[in-house]
Amino acid sequence: MNRTLYTALFYLGLPLVALRLWLRARKAPAYARRVGERFAYGLPALQPGGIWVHAVSVGESIAAAPMIRGLLERYPQLPITVTCMTPTGSERIQALFANEPRIQHCYLPYDLPTAAARFLDRAQPRLAVIMETELWPNHIHQCAKRGIPVALANGRLSERSAKGYGRFARLTAPMLAEMSLLAVQTETEAQRFRDLGARPETVQVTGSIKFDLSIDPQLLVRAAALREQWQALERPVWIAASTHEGEDEIVLAAHRQLLASYPNALLILVPRHPERFDRVFALCQEQGLATLRRSSGAAVAPDTSVLLGDTMGELLFLYALADSAFVGGSLVPNGGHNLLEPAALAKPVLSGPHLFNFLEIAAMLRSAGALQEVDDAQGLAVAVQRLFELPRDAQKMAEAGLQVMRANQGALKRLLDGLGRLIKL
């Protein structure tokens, strides 16, 4: 398939795109709003001539934030347009940069030549930066036509994704050849991009900017103060974060097993997607677990068994409240989520076996003794209980995670230096 056929199929598939939007809007009404932006109509006023950064959703937006702040600092004269594809990503971007007037935001239009052209004609960026893996052939081609350099930042490409790209080589190889920089996390991923058609001189191993996560020291202070307010300083608390459908049942089964030995154990359960908050709350209640919604603002009581993390932008704070952390998307074949956030907060890290989105990072943490993988509810309960009962082991895991973080920092500077070589001032 070449780009012409891809575009024709995209146009033919627009009714299905509309149906998908409608179905999503039934669960998350925000999908029904700002639909015009997805076709580059009704875009907000955009100051032209700056940098365009695309981060598909919440995770990428959070990962992009240090890079965006670095760009703001290095180029004080330039506006930065940040795009995403989801309402939750939009909310996160607006919350992260609410006090920064140079940040402008809209949805990224669908990957149609006319929509991409309208967007670029409005934004007129000097540089386009795409976070991690969100590569769209028509957007990249429209940038190339205008002489706008396109960079992939914090790039990652799993073996499975590389095989998928490889099946459409006539589409992906020209797209990758049009890019000016692919700043990737590991040499393995760099070689995959080269094999798929990226020009070797454009591929640079910079490492993962997720290692450069900066933690506000007050975060842990505020977390300790809240646990004291809950009278839970001595209470065993664990978190299961970024869980997906099919994982919550496993996590709750593990928690019920823990309650048999530790009746006062508290689970902080944080579903990955906001549209699932109500369903997971109902699931907790169905299982007879005293559950409090974080959004209620009420204090955790001695008989509260589960705190449902149903707020946005608080994940690091919720990690800080816990003694140990399970990172979701890993007991189901979703590929896992960011293992470094709890590690940066000096928490022992647990996960399931499905970590294909973070193979290198997981290997580093595992070899350092900072990560333990489990397969099921029984394994998860045993692992959490061990950390409750052996605080020295928990501390060793926490310290090992921090050492891995410190040893691998510097990717952000390398990335910003690489982007700087592309910006024409």
C-alpha positions in Angstrom: 0.0 0.0 0.0 1.3 3.4 -1.0 0.3 6.8 0.4 -2.3 7.4 -2.4 -4.1 4.1 -1.6 -3.8 4.8 2.1 -5.4 8.2 1.6 -8.2 6.8 -0.6 -9.0 4.1 2.0 -9.0 6.8 4.8 -11.6 8.9 2.9 -13.7 5.8 2.2 -13.5 4.9 5.9 -14.7 8.2 7.2 -18.2 6.8 8.0 -16.5 4.3 10.2 -14.5 7.0 11.8 -17.7 8.9 12.5 -19.3 5.8 14.0 -16.2 5.2 16.2 -16.5 8.8 17.5 -20.2 8.3 18.2 -19.6 5.1 20.1 -16.8 6.7 22.1 -19.0 9.7 22.9 -21.6 7.4 24.4 -19.0 6.4 27.0 -17.1 9.7 27.1 -19.3 12.6 26.0 -16.3 14.9 25.4 -15.6 13.0 22.2 -18.8 14.6 20.8 -17.3 18.1 21.2 -14.8 20.0 19.0 -15.3 17.5 16.2 -14.5 20.3 13.6 -10.9 20.4 14.9 -10.5 16.8 13.8 -10.9 18.1 10.2 -9.0 21.3 10.8 -12.2 23.4 10.9 -12.9 25.8 13.7 -9.4 25.7 15.0 -8.5 28.2 17.8 -6.4 31.2 16.9 -2.9 30.0 16.6 0.2 32.2 16.6 2.2 31.0 13.7 6.0 30.4 13.4 6.6 28.3 16.5 7.1 24.6 17.3 4.4 22.0 16.9 4.5 19.1 19.4 2.1 16.1 19.0 1.3 13.9 22.0 -1.5 11.4 21.3 -3.0 11.1 24.8 -2.4 11.5 28.5 0.7 9.3 28.8 2.5 11.0 26.0 1.4 14.4 27.1 2.9 13.8 30.6 6.1 12.4 29.0 6.3 15.4 26.7 6.0 18.0 29.4 9.7 18.2 30.4 10.7 18.5 26.7 8.1 21.2 26.2 9.3 23.1 29.2 12.8 22.8 27.9 11.8 24.2 24.6 10.0 27.1 26.3 13.2 27.9 28.2 15.5 27.6 25.2 13.3 29.5 22.7 11.5 32.3 24.7 10.4 34.0 21.5 8.5 31.0 20.0 5.0 29.8 20.6 4.4 26.1 21.0 1.3 24.4 19.6 0.6 21.1 21.4 -1.9 18.7 19.8 -3.4 15.4 20.9 -6.2 13.0 19.9 -8.2 12.4 23.0 -10.3 14.5 25.4 -8.3 13.2 28.4 -5.0 14.2 26.7 -6.5 17.6 26.0 -7.5 18.1 29.6 -4.0 17.1 30.8 -2.3 19.5 28.3 -4.5 22.4 29.4 -3.9 21.6 33.1 -0.1 21.2 32.7 0.3 24.5 30.9 -2.6 26.6 32.2 -0.2 29.4 33.2 1.9 29.4 30.1 0.6 31.9 27.5 2.9 30.7 24.8 1.3 27.2 24.8 -1.6 26.9 22.3 -3.6 23.7 22.0 -6.0 21.9 19.6 -6.8 18.4 18.5 -4.6 17.1 15.7 -6.7 16.7 12.5 -7.2 13.3 11.0 -4.4 12.2 8.6 -6.1 13.5 5.5 -4.0 15.7 3.1 -6.6 18.5 3.0 -7.0 18.5 6.8 -3.2 18.3 7.4 -2.6 21.2 4.9 -5.2 23.4 6.6 -3.7 22.8 10.0 -0.1 23.5 8.8 -1.2 26.6 6.9 -2.7 27.9 10.2 0.1 26.9 12.6 3.1 27.4 10.1 5.5 25.6 12.5 9.3 25.9 12.1 9.6 22.4 13.5 7.3 19.4 14.1 7.9 17.1 17.0 6.0 13.8 17.4 6.1 11.9 20.7 7.1 8.2 20.8 5.2 6.4 18.0 2.4 8.5 16.6 3.5 8.6 12.9 1.0 9.8 10.3 2.1 9.7 6.6 0.1 12.6 5.3 1.0 15.0 8.1 4.6 14.1 7.6 4.4 14.5 3.9 2.7 17.9 4.1 5.5 19.0 6.4 8.1 17.8 3.9 6.4 19.7 1.1 6.6 22.9 3.2 10.2 22.3 4.2 9.2 21.8 7.9 11.6 19.4 9.6 9.9 16.5 11.5 11.4 14.9 14.5 10.4 11.8 16.5 11.0 12.4 20.2 11.6 9.6 22.8 10.9 7.2 20.0 10.1 3.6 20.7 9.2 0.7 18.3 8.4 -2.7 19.6 9.2 -5.8 17.6 5.5 -6.3 17.0 5.0 -2.7 15.8 8.0 -3.0 13.5 6.5 -6.1 11.9 3.3 -4.1 11.4 5.1 -1.2 9.8 7.1 -3.7 7.7 3.9 -5.1 6.1 3.2 -1.7 4.6 6.8 -0.9 3.5 5.6 1.1 0.4 3.8 3.5 2.8 6.1 3.6 5.8 9.6 3.6 4.1 8.9 6.9 2.2 7.4 8.4 5.4 10.4 7.6 7.5 12.8 8.8 4.8 11.0 12.2 4.9 11.8 12.7 8.6 14.7 14.8 9.8 15.4 13.2 13.2 14.4 10.0 14.9 15.6 10.4 18.6 15.0 6.9 19.9 15.4 5.2 23.3 17.6 2.2 22.4 20.0 0.9 19.8 17.6 -2.0 19.2 14.8 0.4 18.2 17.2 2.5 16.2 18.1 -0.5 14.0 14.4 -1.3 13.6 13.8 2.2 12.2 16.8 1.9 9.9 15.6 -1.4 8.6 12.2 0.1 7.9 13.6 2.9 5.7 14.8 5.7 8.0 17.9 7.4 6.7 20.8 6.3 9.0 22.1 9.8 9.5 18.7 10.9 10.9 18.6 8.1 13.6 20.0 9.0 17.0 20.0 7.0 20.2 19.2 9.6 23.0 17.7 7.3 25.7 14.4 7.7 27.3 13.4 11.1 28.6 11.3 9.3 31.2 14.5 8.8 33.2 14.7 12.6 33.5 11.5 12.8 35.5 11.8 15.5 38.1 9.9 14.9 41.4 8.8 17.9 43.5 10.1 17.1 47.0 6.9 18.6 48.4 5.0 15.8 46.8 6.2 13.2 49.3 5.7 15.7 52.2 2.1 16.3 51.2 1.5 12.6 50.8 2.8 11.9 54.3 0.7 14.7 55.7 -2.4 13.3 54.1 -1.7 9.8 55.4 -1.3 11.3 58.9 -4.6 13.0 58.5 -6.1 9.7 57.6 -4.4 8.2 60.7 -2.8 5.7 58.2 0.9 6.2 58.7 1.3 2.6 60.0 -1.4 1.2 57.7 -0.2 -1.0 54.8 -1.1 0.9 51.6 -0.5 -0.3 48.0 -1.5 1.1 44.6 -2.5 -0.5 41.4 -2.2 2.2 38.8 -3.2 2.5 35.1 -5.3 -0.7 35.2 -7.1 -1.8 32.1 -10.3 -3.8 31.6 -9.7 -7.3 32.8 -7.1 -6.3 35.4 -9.3 -4.8 38.0 -10.8 -8.1 38.9 -7.3 -9.6 39.3 -6.2 -6.7 41.5 -9.3 -6.9 43.7 -8.9 -10.7 44.0 -5.3 -10.0 45.2 -6.6 -7.4 47.6 -9.2 -9.7 49.1 -6.5 -12.2 49.7 -4.3 -9.6 51.4 -7.2 -8.6 53.6 -7.3 -12.1 55.1 -3.9 -11.4 56.7 -4.0 -7.6 56.9 -7.6 -6.5 57.5 -6.6 -2.8 57.5 -4.8 -2.9 54.1 -5.7 -0.1 51.8 -5.7 -0.4 48.0 -5.5 2.7 45.8 -7.0 1.6 42.5 -6.4 3.9 39.5 -8.1 2.9 36.2 -6.2 4.1 33.1 -9.2 5.6 31.4 -11.7 8.0 33.0 -14.7 6.4 31.2 -14.1 3.3 33.3 -14.2 5.1 36.7 -17.9 4.4 37.3 -17.7 0.8 36.2 -14.7 0.1 38.4 -16.4 1.8 41.4 -19.5 -0.4 40.9 -17.2 -3.5 40.6 -15.6 -2.6 44.0 -19.0 -2.2 45.6 -20.3 -5.5 44.1 -17.4 -7.3 45.8 -18.4 -5.8 49.1 -15.3 -3.6 49.5 -15.8 -0.3 51.3 -14.8 2.1 48.5 -14.2 5.8 48.5 -13.9 7.9 45.4 -10.9 10.3 45.5 -13.0 12.9 43.6 -15.4 13.1 46.6 -12.7 14.9 48.6 -13.6 12.9 51.7 -11.0 11.5 54.1 -10.1 7.8 54.0 -11.7 6.2 57.1 -10.3 3.2 59.1 -12.8 0.9 57.4 -12.1 2.1 53.8 -10.7 -0.8 51.9 -10.3 0.8 48.4 -9.6 4.4 47.4 -10.6 4.8 43.8 -8.3 7.2 42.0 -10.9 8.8 39.8 -9.2 12.2 39.4 -6.9 13.5 36.6 -3.4 14.7 37.0 -2.8 13.1 40.4 -1.1 9.9 39.6 2.3 10.8 41.0 0.6 12.0 44.2 -1.3 8.8 44.5 1.9 6.8 43.9 3.5 8.9 46.7 0.7 7.9 49.1 1.5 4.2 48.7 4.2 1.9 50.1 4.5 -0.2 47.0 3.2 0.1 43.4 1.8 -2.3 40.8 1.8 -0.8 37.3 -1.1 -1.9 35.1 -1.5 -2.7 31.5 0.8 -5.6 32.2 -1.5 -8.4 33.4 -3.3 -8.1 30.1 -1.5 -8.0 26.8 -1.5 -4.2 26.6 2.3 -3.7 26.8 2.5 -2.0 30.2 2.8 1.6 31.4 5.5 3.8 32.8 7.5 1.9 35.4 9.7 4.8 36.2 7.1 7.0 37.9 6.9 4.9 41.0 10.6 4.2 40.8 11.4 7.9 40.9 9.3 8.2 44.1 11.3 5.4 45.7 8.6 2.8 45.6 9.1 -0.9 45.0 7.7 -1.7 41.6 5.5 -4.7 40.6 4.1 -5.5 37.2 2.6 -8.3 35.1 4.5 -10.1 32.4 3.2 -8.1 29.4 5.8 -5.3 29.1 6.5 -5.2 25.4 6.2 -1.4 25.4 9.0 -1.0 28.0 11.2 -4.0 27.4 14.5 -2.2 27.9 13.4 -0.2 30.9 11.9 -3.3 32.5 15.1 -5.2 31.9 17.2 -2.5 33.6 14.9 -2.4 36.6 14.6 -6.2 36.8 18.4 -6.7 36.6 18.9 -4.1 39.3 16.4 -5.8 41.6 13.9 -2.9 41.4 11.1 -4.7 39.6 9.2 -7.9 40.4 6.9 -9.4 37.8 3.8 -11.5 38.7 1.4 -13.6 36.7 -1.9 -13.6 38.5 -3.9 -12.5 41.6 -2.1 -15.1 43.8 1.3 -13.9 42.7 0.4 -10.3 43.1 -1.0 -10.8 46.6 2.1 -12.8 47.7 4.4 -10.1 46.3 2.6 -7.2 48.0 2.4 -9.1 51.3 6.1 -9.8 51.1 6.8 -6.1 50.8 4.5 -5.4 53.7 6.4 -7.9 55.9 9.9 -7.3 54.8 10.5 -3.5 54.8 14.2 -3.9 54.3 13.6 -5.8 51.0 11.2 -3.1 50.0 13.8 -0.4 50.8 16.4 -2.3 48.7 14.0 -2.4 45.7 13.3 1.3 46.1 16.9 2.3 46.3 17.8 0.1 43.3 15.0 1.9 41.2 16.4 5.3 42.1 19.9 4.2 41.1 18.6 3.1 37.7 16.9 6.4 37.3 20.0 8.4 38.1 22.3 6.3 36.0 20.2 6.8 32.8 19.5 10.5 33.0 20.6 13.0 30.4 18.3 11.9 27.5 16.3 15.2 27.7 19.4 17.3 27.1 20.5 15.1 24.2 17.0 15.4 22.7 16.8 19.1 23.0 20.2 19.5 21.5 19.1 17.4 18.5 15.9 19.4 18.1 18.0 22.6 18.3 19.9 21.6 15.2 16.7 21.5 13.2 15.1 24.8 14.4 15.7 27.7 12.0 15.6 31.0 13.9 
